[in-house]
Amino acid sequence: MEMAIMKTDISTGEEFRRVRNRLLRIYSIRECTIDLEDVDKVVRVVGDEIKTKTVVNKIKSYGYLCEELPD
């Protein structure tokens, strides 16, 4: 099991649901959460064979800022 932790500019629950639903169609994700209270709007994605750079690029392709945070 792998985890990707990213800083984003996703600002609402609705935006996150749209991003999460798109990601779930592509990757075998077990868990996908966001901390909207955190200044960095931290997204955590957990699943088998998750490649952080791939997820970062995919979120960017949806029009959001996204960068990897260290574990």
C-alpha positions as CSV (number, residue, x, y, z in Angstrom):
1,M,0.0,0.0,0.0
2,E,1.3,3.4,-0.9
3,M,0.3,7.0,0.0
4,A,0.5,10.2,-1.9
5,I,0.4,13.5,0.1
6,M,-0.1,16.7,-1.8
7,K,-0.6,20.4,-1.3
8,T,-3.5,21.7,-3.4
9,D,-5.7,24.8,-4.0
10,I,-8.9,22.8,-3.9
11,S,-11.1,25.0,-1.7
12,T,-14.5,23.4,-1.3
13,G,-15.9,20.0,-0.6
14,E,-17.7,20.0,-4.0
15,E,-14.4,20.6,-5.8
16,F,-12.8,17.8,-3.9
17,R,-15.7,15.3,-4.6
18,R,-15.3,16.0,-8.4
19,V,-11.5,15.5,-8.2
20,R,-11.9,12.3,-6.1
21,N,-14.6,10.8,-8.4
22,R,-12.3,11.3,-11.4
23,L,-9.3,9.8,-9.6
24,L,-11.4,6.8,-8.4
25,R,-12.2,6.0,-12.0
26,I,-8.5,5.9,-13.0
27,Y,-6.7,4.4,-10.0
28,S,-7.2,1.6,-7.5
29,I,-7.6,4.0,-4.6
30,R,-8.6,2.8,-1.2
31,E,-8.9,6.1,0.5
32,C,-8.8,9.7,-0.7
33,T,-9.2,12.6,1.8
34,I,-8.7,16.4,2.0
35,D,-8.1,18.7,5.0
36,L,-10.0,21.8,3.9
37,E,-9.1,23.4,7.3
38,D,-5.4,23.2,6.6
39,V,-3.8,26.2,4.8
40,D,-2.2,23.8,2.3
41,K,-5.6,22.0,1.6
42,V,-3.7,18.7,2.0
43,V,-5.0,15.7,-0.1
44,R,-4.0,12.2,0.9
45,V,-4.5,9.3,-1.5
46,V,-3.9,5.7,-0.4
47,G,-3.9,2.7,-2.6
48,D,-2.0,0.0,-4.3
49,E,0.7,1.2,-6.6
50,I,-0.1,4.9,-6.3
51,K,2.5,7.0,-8.1
52,T,2.5,10.5,-6.5
53,K,3.8,12.3,-9.6
54,T,1.1,10.7,-11.7
55,V,-1.6,11.8,-9.2
56,V,-0.1,15.3,-9.0
57,N,-0.1,15.7,-12.8
58,K,-3.7,14.4,-13.0
59,I,-5.0,16.9,-10.4
60,K,-3.1,19.6,-12.3
61,S,-4.8,18.6,-15.5
62,Y,-8.2,19.2,-13.7
63,G,-7.1,22.9,-13.3
64,Y,-5.9,22.9,-9.7
65,L,-2.5,23.7,-8.3
66,C,-0.9,20.6,-6.8
67,E,2.5,19.7,-5.5
68,E,3.9,16.7,-3.6
69,L,4.6,17.1,0.2
70,P,7.2,15.0,1.9
71,D,6.0,12.1,4.0
